[in-house]
Each structure stands twice: as C-alpha cells, then as structure tokens.
C-alpha cells in the first residue's frame, strides 16, 4: 500500500451566511400554522405545526433557483407533504402539496411574542494528506439586544450565555465579535487535538487513511419561538474513526420574559415521575407497534431532562444508547398537554395550556 511520507496541512476557514426565520400564517384558506426555519448555505431545516393540532412536523430540503423545496415528516419519519415556497421581503409564499392535495401557502415573518435571532456560523476544513483530513462545522444562533428592543439586555445575555455553555463556550459581551472569538478558540482546540493525533499515529494514517478521517459538527437553532418561550435545539455529530460516528441532540427551554430556564422541576409536580414514566412507556409501545419491545429496554425508560416544548405538547428526547441499542436511533416521544395536565405544577410557565 502506498505511503505518504510528507504530511501537509491545508486549512479553509470561513464565516458563512445563514438565517433563522419564524413565520406565521395560513395554508389554504384557514389552516393556521407556525414555522421555524434555519437556512444555511448547504440546506434548509426546521419544523412547523398546525394550531388545530399542535404537534410539530419536521422540514428538510434546499434552495433551488430561489425556491425552497422542502419535504415534511412526522415524528415517526413518515413523509407527510412537500413544499415549494419563496421568500420575498418578510413574506413566504408558494404551495404545499401531497398526493392529490394542493394548497397555497401565505406566511409572514413575525416575532411579536418571540426573539429575533442573529446567526454566527463558522466552517473550517483541515486536510493533512490528500487521503485523509478533518472537517469541522460549528453553527450557533444567538439574540442581539438591538434586534430585540423590547427585551432587557441582561435577559438576552443570560440566554446567550446558556446556549454557549452547551458547547463549553463563554462570551464576555453580547456581540458578534466576542462570540466569533469564542468560536475560533473552539476550532483551535479541535485542530490541535487532530494534529496531535496525526503526529502520534502517522504510520497508521499513512497505511489506513480511512481510520484518520475525523469530523466534528455542532448546530444549534430554535424549534419553538413564541408565547415568550424559546425552545433551542443543539445537535452534535463526531466521527473519530471506528464503525460509526456518535451523535446526539439536546434541548434547552427558556422563559424569554425573565431569561430563566424551564426544566422538569418548573413544569411538573414533585410526585409526577412515576406517572410520566408510565405514559412514556405506553407511547413507546404505540410508536414501535408492539408490546414486546426487543429494541427498547422498558426497564431503562426514564423521564429525560431533554425535552422540547411545542404548542400542543412536549416532546421527550432520548439519545442513542439511553433506552436501547445504537440501531434504535434517537427515539422521540410526543405527549399532548391534554394527557400531561394532571401532572403539571401550579403556576407552570406555559401560560397557553389551560
């Protein structure tokens, strides 16, 4: 097998342009919806929900010739629709269609009860030989005080600091230059770790380059941003050799009126854990359509702190290996507020739940 006796480093470092949007409006004549979208230079992703149903549907796709072409999926990953839409100013218009159904889409960008967010996104690729290298992709969204004049800067900084802490970063000031500086530190750490690995494992990398292809990514964006609640998703993926990479998703929820985090303790009564576990087990059985869950270990089911607040209920997220093998993936369990009401604490922060 050919060896590469000389290692070289090529780095492509760039700040990218991306945008987060929150839209509200209608599909057809009267189906009211709310949508959160993240558009990067590479793809478009997000979710939306019908107010009449409340359960979010996931969106993914890309822009082609100025048109957003998206597919939508339910939480069981079934395809439920298609979108062809276009942004013009603060308007999002186009069509939704699925099988024989087709409806007009008319949505407007709106932050009257949410936060407008400005993006910091950074991409860097390292190539240490022509056959192996490291790709790093970090993406983070945070609020600027001047974009939210009705919010106190200390509240915005509290939320921003919390989001940054999820990827072990911290900023002194709530401004773009300060956060970019923190991103650079993280990339320098990743680069140093990788260069050290290559130096220590040079012979292995020369003989088996596929073992030395590393990739690290972090991506954060809102999945619910209204009613003075921000539910923020942070996803990671890492491949450092081996049979497969590792990935995970976690959520942090904020009351944007005061900047405080919304946790299980602030949402549910102290004695609700047993009942919530029973609900989660029932939903898992329904989701996988069996009473004999060979993949899911029912004895390991717990109430995860990793929750996503949505309009119609709460999604409980499990990451790989938490309640089953890697092949199970990352199960999501949606429980509507109608079933959670008996266990919600007095004065819980979700004011629209009656």
C-alpha positions in Angstrom: 0.0 0.0 0.0 1.3 3.4 -0.9 2.6 5.5 1.9 2.7 9.3 2.2 5.9 10.3 3.7 5.2 14.0 3.8 2.3 15.4 5.7 0.9 18.8 4.8 -1.9 20.9 6.3 -4.4 22.8 4.2 -7.0 24.9 6.1 -10.1 26.5 4.7 -11.5 28.9 7.2 -14.6 30.9 6.5 -17.5 32.7 8.2 -20.7 31.7 6.4 -24.1 33.5 5.9 -27.2 31.8 7.3 -30.6 32.9 8.5 -33.2 31.9 11.0 -36.8 32.8 10.4 -40.1 32.5 12.4 -43.2 32.6 10.2 -46.9 32.6 11.0 -49.8 32.4 8.6 -52.1 30.0 6.7 -52.0 27.0 4.4 -55.1 27.0 2.2 -57.8 29.5 3.3 -58.0 28.9 7.0 -55.4 26.3 8.3 -53.3 28.5 10.7 -49.7 27.4 11.1 -46.4 28.5 12.8 -43.0 27.7 11.3 -39.4 27.9 12.5 -36.8 27.6 9.7 -33.0 27.6 9.6 -31.5 28.3 6.2 -27.7 27.7 5.8 -25.5 27.8 2.7 -25.9 24.0 2.5 -29.5 23.2 3.4 -32.8 24.2 5.0 -34.3 22.6 8.0 -36.9 23.3 10.6 -40.4 22.4 11.7 -43.9 23.8 11.7 -47.3 23.0 13.3 -51.0 23.5 12.7 -52.6 25.4 15.6 -55.5 23.0 15.4 -53.2 20.0 16.1 -50.1 21.4 17.9 -47.8 18.5 17.1 -44.7 19.7 15.1 -43.8 18.3 11.7 -40.1 18.3 10.6 -38.9 20.0 7.4 -35.8 19.5 5.4 -34.6 20.4 1.9 -32.6 23.0 0.0 -32.9 26.1 -2.2 -33.0 25.7 -5.9 -33.1 28.8 -8.1 -34.5 30.9 -5.3 -37.2 28.4 -4.5 -37.2 26.4 -1.2 -38.0 22.8 -2.0 -38.8 21.0 1.3 -40.2 17.7 2.4 -42.0 17.3 5.7 -42.0 14.3 8.0 -43.9 13.3 11.2 -42.1 12.2 14.4 -42.1 8.6 13.1 -40.2 9.8 10.0 -43.2 9.2 7.6 -43.3 11.7 4.7 -46.4 13.8 5.0 -46.0 16.6 2.5 -44.0 18.7 0.2 -43.3 22.5 -0.1 -42.3 24.8 -2.9 -42.0 28.3 -1.4 -40.1 31.5 -1.8 -39.1 34.4 0.5 -39.9 37.9 -0.7 -39.2 40.5 2.0 -40.9 39.3 5.1 -43.4 37.1 3.1 -43.1 33.4 2.5 -45.5 32.2 -0.3 -45.9 29.2 -2.5 -47.6 25.8 -2.4 -47.9 22.8 -0.1 -48.8 19.5 -1.8 -49.1 15.8 -1.0 -50.6 13.2 -3.4 -53.8 14.8 -4.8 -53.9 17.6 -2.3 -52.5 21.1 -3.0 -52.9 24.3 -1.1 -51.5 27.9 -1.3 -49.0 29.0 1.4 -49.1 32.5 2.8 -46.8 33.2 5.8 -45.3 36.3 7.3 -42.2 36.7 9.4 -43.3 37.5 12.9 -41.5 37.9 16.3 -44.3 39.6 18.3 -44.0 37.0 21.1 -40.6 35.6 20.4 -37.0 36.5 19.9 -35.4 37.6 16.7 -32.0 35.9 16.4 -28.8 36.7 14.6 -26.5 34.0 13.4 -22.9 33.2 14.0 -21.7 30.3 11.8 -18.2 29.1 11.1 -16.8 26.3 9.0 -13.3 25.0 8.8 -11.8 22.1 6.9 -8.3 20.6 7.6 -6.5 18.3 5.1 -3.4 16.7 6.5 -2.8 14.5 3.4 -4.6 14.1 0.1 -6.4 11.0 1.5 -7.5 12.0 5.0 -8.4 15.1 6.8 -10.7 16.7 9.4 -13.9 18.6 8.8 -15.3 20.8 11.5 -18.6 22.6 11.3 -19.9 24.7 14.1 -23.1 26.7 13.9 -24.7 28.8 16.7 -27.6 31.3 16.8 -27.9 33.9 19.5 -30.0 37.1 20.2 -28.7 40.6 19.8 -30.1 43.3 22.1 -30.5 45.7 19.2 -32.7 43.2 17.4 -35.0 42.8 20.4 -35.5 46.4 21.7 -38.4 45.2 23.9 -36.1 42.8 25.8 -33.6 43.8 28.6 -30.0 43.2 27.5 -29.3 41.2 30.7 -32.1 38.8 29.9 -30.7 38.3 26.4 -27.2 37.8 27.6 -28.4 35.2 30.2 -30.0 33.2 27.4 -27.0 33.6 25.1 -24.5 32.5 27.8 -26.6 29.4 28.5 -26.7 28.5 24.8 -22.9 28.9 24.5 -22.3 26.9 27.6 -23.9 23.8 26.0 -20.8 23.7 23.8 -18.4 24.7 26.5 -18.0 28.3 25.3 -18.5 31.6 27.1 -18.6 35.2 26.0 -17.9 38.4 27.9 -20.0 40.6 25.7 -23.2 40.1 23.8 -21.8 41.0 20.4 -20.8 39.2 17.2 -17.0 39.8 17.5 -16.9 38.4 21.0 -18.8 35.2 20.0 -16.7 34.8 16.9 -13.6 34.9 19.1 -15.0 32.1 21.2 -15.7 30.0 18.1 -12.1 30.5 17.0 -10.9 29.1 20.3 -13.0 26.0 19.8 -11.7 25.5 16.3 -8.1 25.9 17.5 -8.7 23.2 20.2 -10.2 20.8 17.6 -7.3 21.5 15.2 -4.7 20.9 18.0 -6.3 17.6 19.1 -6.4 16.4 15.5 -2.8 17.4 14.7 -1.6 15.7 17.8 -3.4 12.5 16.8 -1.9 12.6 13.3 1.6 13.1 14.7 1.2 10.2 17.1 -0.4 7.8 14.6 1.4 8.8 11.4 2.2 5.2 10.3 -1.3 4.1 10.8 -2.7 7.1 9.0 -0.4 6.6 6.1 -1.3 2.9 5.7 -5.0 3.2 6.5 -6.1 6.7 5.8 -9.8 5.9 6.4 -9.1 5.5 10.1 -7.8 9.1 10.3 -10.8 10.9 8.8 -12.3 12.9 11.6 -15.4 15.1 11.5 -16.9 17.3 14.2 -20.1 19.4 14.0 -22.3 21.4 16.2 -25.5 23.0 15.1 -28.0 25.0 17.1 -31.3 26.6 16.2 -34.8 27.3 17.7 -37.6 24.8 17.3 -40.2 26.8 19.1 -40.0 30.6 19.5 -43.3 32.2 20.5 -45.6 32.8 23.5 -42.5 34.1 25.3 -40.9 30.7 25.2 -37.7 29.7 23.3 -37.0 26.0 22.8 -33.5 25.7 21.5 -32.0 22.6 19.8 -28.3 21.8 19.9 -27.2 18.8 17.8 -23.7 17.3 17.5 -22.0 14.7 15.4 -18.5 13.3 15.7 -16.6 10.7 13.8 -13.1 9.9 15.0 -12.6 6.6 13.3 -14.4 3.3 14.0 -17.5 1.6 12.8 -19.7 4.7 13.0 -19.9 8.2 14.4 -21.6 9.4 17.5 -24.4 11.9 17.6 -26.8 13.5 20.0 -29.4 16.2 20.3 -30.4 18.1 23.4 -32.8 20.9 24.1 -32.9 23.9 26.4 -36.0 25.8 27.1 -36.2 29.5 28.2 -38.8 31.9 29.5 -37.9 34.9 27.4 -39.7 37.3 29.8 -37.1 36.7 32.5 -34.3 34.5 30.9 -34.9 31.6 33.2 -34.6 28.0 32.1 -37.7 25.9 32.0 -36.9 22.5 33.5 -38.8 19.4 34.6 -38.9 20.8 38.1 -40.6 24.0 37.0 -43.1 22.2 34.8 -44.2 19.1 36.8 -45.4 18.3 40.3 -42.8 16.6 42.5 -44.7 13.3 42.7 -45.3 13.0 38.9 -42.3 11.0 37.9 -43.9 7.5 38.2 -47.0 8.6 36.2 -44.8 10.2 33.5 -42.7 7.1 33.1 -45.9 5.1 32.7 -47.1 7.5 29.9 -43.7 7.3 28.2 -43.7 3.5 28.2 -47.3 3.5 26.7 -46.2 5.9 24.0 -43.1 3.9 23.1 -45.2 0.8 22.7 -47.6 2.6 20.4 -44.7 4.1 18.4 -43.0 0.8 17.8 -46.3 -1.0 17.4 -45.5 -3.9 19.8 -45.9 -4.9 23.4 -42.7 -6.9 23.2 -40.1 -4.2 22.7 -36.9 -6.1 22.0 -35.2 -2.9 20.9 -36.4 -0.7 23.7 -35.4 -1.7 27.2 -38.5 -0.7 29.2 -36.7 -1.1 32.5 -34.4 1.7 31.4 -37.1 4.2 30.4 -36.9 7.4 32.5 -38.1 11.0 32.3 -35.4 12.8 30.3 -34.4 16.4 31.0 -34.0 16.6 27.3 -37.5 18.0 26.4 -38.7 20.1 23.6 -41.6 22.4 24.3 -44.1 22.7 21.5 -47.5 24.3 21.1 -49.6 21.2 21.5 -47.5 19.2 23.9 -43.9 18.2 25.0 -41.5 16.0 23.0 -39.3 13.8 25.2 -36.0 13.1 23.5 -33.7 10.1 24.1 -30.2 10.0 22.6 -28.6 6.8 21.3 -28.0 4.0 23.9 -30.1 5.7 26.6 -33.0 3.3 26.3 -31.8 0.8 23.7 -29.0 -0.1 21.2 -27.4 2.2 18.7 -29.6 0.7 16.0 -32.7 2.1 17.7 -31.5 5.6 16.9 -32.8 8.5 19.0 -36.4 7.9 20.0 -38.8 10.9 20.4 -42.0 10.7 22.4 -44.7 13.3 21.9 -47.2 13.7 24.8 -50.1 16.2 24.3 -50.9 18.6 27.1 -54.3 17.0 27.5 -52.5 14.0 28.9 -49.9 16.0 30.8 -52.3 18.4 32.6 -52.8 16.3 35.7 -49.1 16.4 36.4 -48.3 20.0 35.6 -47.2 22.1 38.5 -49.2 25.1 39.8 -48.1 28.3 38.1 -46.1 26.4 35.4 -44.6 28.7 32.8 -46.7 27.6 29.8 -49.5 30.0 30.1 -51.4 28.9 27.0 -52.0 25.4 28.5 -55.4 25.7 30.2 
